[in-house]
């Protein structure tokens, strides 16, 4: 009888354990299947043009912008992030659509795939100055590396004071053309400076996807990461089987770690806020972020050495830059994010052509290189980061002070081959993997084509664009250099004064003339925009790891208490019997 009662007690305990943990297991699985993660991003900057104390900007009026982006991780839902971080007044967006991109032309979308994007249930949205918002979730299946087109209509006057400069191509059409299968514009919004081409993306700065176990990593840095690096890394991960990891690109051409340098030159505001300032919003606030790879600090040393900015920007010491790196490490660790640093790269031979000048703006020096070596030594041995990634593989075998010619466009910035080599240096352990395929070898074998990559799925069926009636005006003029819609006659529109600016190079040669609008009451360069407006739409609630551990402990204690009670009750009954 005693043995039978003990067996019954054990059986009852087992049943209680199963009933307690079965729902917990289902809940944990549900969480893994429903996670938001950054799939595409670009860092917004102040896109104004400075002439002394006056700030000018390109603008939109009764115009549509179509932005072609490429996902890094897919999912069952998407949501968009729009920013008015540097605006001085509210940004009004009349309507937004998202569609699958067609290969029939640069601006074509696939017929029947365009979906409306809403904001708190409304088709239009007003974004206060200095704020960033998410759209509502859109039920749209997407796959890794798939190209999407986001079209936004700006009916009222909108100064383009906030925009990304890399990682997307944007086109403008006059009128409401967001449902058109194609735009008539045949060139994206661009701005050229020396060897660098900026691709302007007004206001749109992110796309998240919602899929099984989604998470993301961030590439954070300067122009040496402002290339196809994130897509090569995303493709490496996809080939490895890690198909639920997105890659967000938060690199800004000319960006410094320590200082904002707005006002140093007419376009130095395009170099963005200091890395320390933007790290929270551009990295730690990304959806699903688990790790960040940092490549920044070169400009902190080189900018003060240039002829164009000598005496106009601070010249930090090595110790000051190290303190900046330590701040990034502290911020990342406090947020529970892994942080890895690329080494400071070689740069001899980089002269930094500026506004078409034939005379180099920068001269290599051993003293500057020694500072970079000190930074590398600290990052490798003393930083306490989660990893150091040496970039000596980029060096010329015959001269370690230079980047190997096939890897660089100008001595500092990377070619596609150089970007592939750089991404192959990232260790597999950073993704909890035992190995990662070489993206350089993959492309060398003729298998890769990231620019024209088309996922093979049932959701991407290309249909030739057909004639589509729209309200877009064929008389709209368009400025190809700065990407702005030139002001049209509209008696009802309230538009600030416009100014024609002539751009010249140091030799006095006229480069172009552009029409810009003057922004009144520009924000002070030292003012950090508020991020309190960054609000995500409500999503199904999921349990954090801490909550699940708490539930597990509670369940175990409940089972133990009940089991002890059962055993005691059975033995008590036996003694009474």
Secondary structure by P-SEA (a helix, b strand, c coil): caaaaaaaaaaaaaaaaaaacaaaaaaaaaaaabbbbbcbbbbbcccccccccbbbbbbcccbbbbbbbbbcccccbbbbbbbccccccbbbbcbbbbbbbbcccccccccccbbbbbcccccbbbbcccccccccccccccccbbbbbbbbbbcccccccbbbcccbbbbbbccccccccccccccccccccccbbbbbbccccbbbbbcccccccccccccccccaaaaaaaaaaaaaccccbbbbbbccccccccccccccccccccccccccccccccccccccccbbbbbccccccccccccccccccccccaaaaaaaaaaaaaaaaaacbbbbbbcccccccccccccccccccbbbbaaaaaaaaaaaaaaacccccccccccccccccccccccccccccccccccaaaaaaaaaacccccccccccccaaaaaaaccccccccccccccbbbbcccccccccccccccccccccccccccccccccbbbbbbbbcccccccbbbbbbbbcccccccbbbbccccccccccccccaaaaaaaaaaaaaaaaaaaaaaaaaaaaaaaac
